Structure formats: C-alpha cells, structure tokens
Amino acid sequence: MRRPTKAPYSALLKRADALVAVWDGQPPAKGGGTAATVAEARASGLPVHVLWPAEARRG
C-alpha cells in the first residue's frame, strides 16, 4: 500500500490563509503527517491554530 506524499499538503498550504490542525503536538511515529504539515506551515509564516481537546486521546 502506497503512503501519501506531502506534495498535496504543500500545494494546499500555498493557497491557504491559515492552518487549523487537530493535533496532539507529538512527533509522528513514521514521519510526515500532521506534525510535518504544521512544521511546514510555521516555517512558511502561515498562521497555525492547533486544536486538541483536553479529554482527547490518541487512538
């Protein structure tokens, strides 16, 4: 099974005014994912809003 690349996320970030991410702030277990997208958005100066409710748990 092929894993998605970050290219689609990079293209979306270039068109976005801000990023809203539901993320626990933890690094990814296998690279990429939300952590990489948030890092890329922050590096480009895009405003990032991270949501993670206190009662939420990683599955």
Phi and psi in degrees as GROMACS dihedral restraints (atoms count N, CA, C in turn):
[ dihedral_restraints ]
;  ai    aj    ak    al  type     phi  dphi    fc
    3     4     5     6     1   -79.6    20    10
    4     5     6     7     1   141.1    20    10
    6     7     8     9     1   -91.7    20    10
    7     8     9    10     1   144.6    20    10
    9    10    11    12     1   -66.1    20    10
   10    11    12    13     1   149.3    20    10
   12    13    14    15     1   -92.2    20    10
   13    14    15    16     1   170.2    20    10
   15    16    17    18     1   -81.3    20    10
   16    17    18    19     1    -8.5    20    10
   18    19    20    21     1   -53.5    20    10
   19    20    21    22     1   -45.5    20    10
   21    22    23    24     1   -62.1    20    10
   22    23    24    25     1   -36.7    20    10
   24    25    26    27     1   -68.5    20    10
   25    26    27    28     1   -40.1    20    10
   27    28    29    30     1   -61.3    20    10
   28    29    30    31     1   -42.4    20    10
   30    31    32    33     1   -64.5    20    10
   31    32    33    34     1   -40.4    20    10
   33    34    35    36     1   -66.9    20    10
   34    35    36    37     1   -39.5    20    10
   36    37    38    39     1   -63.0    20    10
   37    38    39    40     1   -34.4    20    10
   39    40    41    42     1   -65.6    20    10
   40    41    42    43     1   -23.1    20    10
   42    43    44    45     1  -100.8    20    10
   43    44    45    46     1    -6.8    20    10
   45    46    47    48     1   -88.6    20    10
   46    47    48    49     1   154.6    20    10
   48    49    50    51     1   -93.5    20    10
   49    50    51    52     1   -22.4    20    10
   51    52    53    54     1  -165.0    20    10
   52    53    54    55     1   163.1    20    10
   54    55    56    57     1  -119.2    20    10
   55    56    57    58     1   128.8    20    10
   57    58    59    60     1  -110.7    20    10
   58    59    60    61     1   118.2    20    10
   60    61    62    63     1  -120.8    20    10
   61    62    63    64     1   132.8    20    10
   63    64    65    66     1   -93.3    20    10
   64    65    66    67     1   105.3    20    10
   66    67    68    69     1  -153.5    20    10
   67    68    69    70     1   140.2    20    10
   69    70    71    72     1   -86.0    20    10
   70    71    72    73     1     0.9    20    10
   72    73    74    75     1    82.5    20    10
   73    74    75    76     1     1.7    20    10
   75    76    77    78     1   -88.9    20    10
   76    77    78    79     1   148.5    20    10
   78    79    80    81     1   -66.4    20    10
   79    80    81    82     1   155.7    20    10
   81    82    83    84     1   -70.4    20    10
   82    83    84    85     1   149.1    20    10
   84    85    86    87     1   -70.8    20    10
   85    86    87    88     1   -31.9    20    10
   87    88    89    90     1  -126.5    20    10
   88    89    90    91     1    18.3    20    10
   90    91    92    93     1    84.1    20    10
   91    92    93    94     1   155.3    20    10
   93    94    95    96     1    74.4    20    10
   94    95    96    97     1  -150.3    20    10
   96    97    98    99     1    72.5    20    10
   97    98    99   100     1  -157.2    20    10
   99   100   101   102     1   -61.6    20    10
  100   101   102   103     1   -41.7    20    10
  102   103   104   105     1   -57.8    20    10
  103   104   105   106     1   -44.1    20    10
  105   106   107   108     1   -67.7    20    10
  106   107   108   109     1   -38.4    20    10
  108   109   110   111     1   -66.8    20    10
  109   110   111   112     1   -43.4    20    10
  111   112   113   114     1   -63.0    20    10
  112   113   114   115     1   -44.3    20    10
  114   115   116   117     1   -61.1    20    10
  115   116   117   118     1   -43.1    20    10
  117   118   119   120     1   -64.4    20    10
  118   119   120   121     1   -42.5    20    10
  120   121   122   123     1   -63.0    20    10
  121   122   123   124     1   -45.5    20    10
  123   124   125   126     1   -63.2    20    10
  124   125   126   127     1   -41.7    20    10
  126   127   128   129     1   -63.2    20    10
  127   128   129   130     1   -30.1    20    10
  129   130   131   132     1   -87.3    20    10
  130   131   132   133     1    -3.0    20    10
  132   133   134   135     1    87.3    20    10
  133   134   135   136     1     7.0    20    10
  135   136   137   138     1   -73.7    20    10
  136   137   138   139     1   133.3    20    10
  138   139   140   141     1   -61.2    20    10
  139   140   141   142     1   135.3    20    10
  141   142   143   144     1  -123.4    20    10
  142   143   144   145     1   129.2    20    10
  144   145   146   147     1  -118.0    20    10
  145   146   147   148     1   115.3    20    10
  147   148   149   150     1  -101.4    20    10
  148   149   150   151     1   128.1    20    10
  150   151   152   153     1  -112.3    20    10
  151   152   153   154     1   130.0    20    10
  153   154   155   156     1  -155.2    20    10
  154   155   156   157     1    97.8    20    10
  156   157   158   159     1   -57.9    20    10
  157   158   159   160     1   144.0    20    10
  159   160   161   162     1   -55.6    20    10
  160   161   162   163     1   -34.8    20    10
  162   163   164   165     1   -87.4    20    10
  163   164   165   166     1    -2.0    20    10
  165   166   167   168     1   -72.9    20    10
  166   167   168   169     1   147.0    20    10
  168   169   170   171     1  -132.1    20    10
  169   170   171   172     1   146.0    20    10
  171   172   173   174     1   -74.4    20    10
  172   173   174   175     1   137.2    20    10
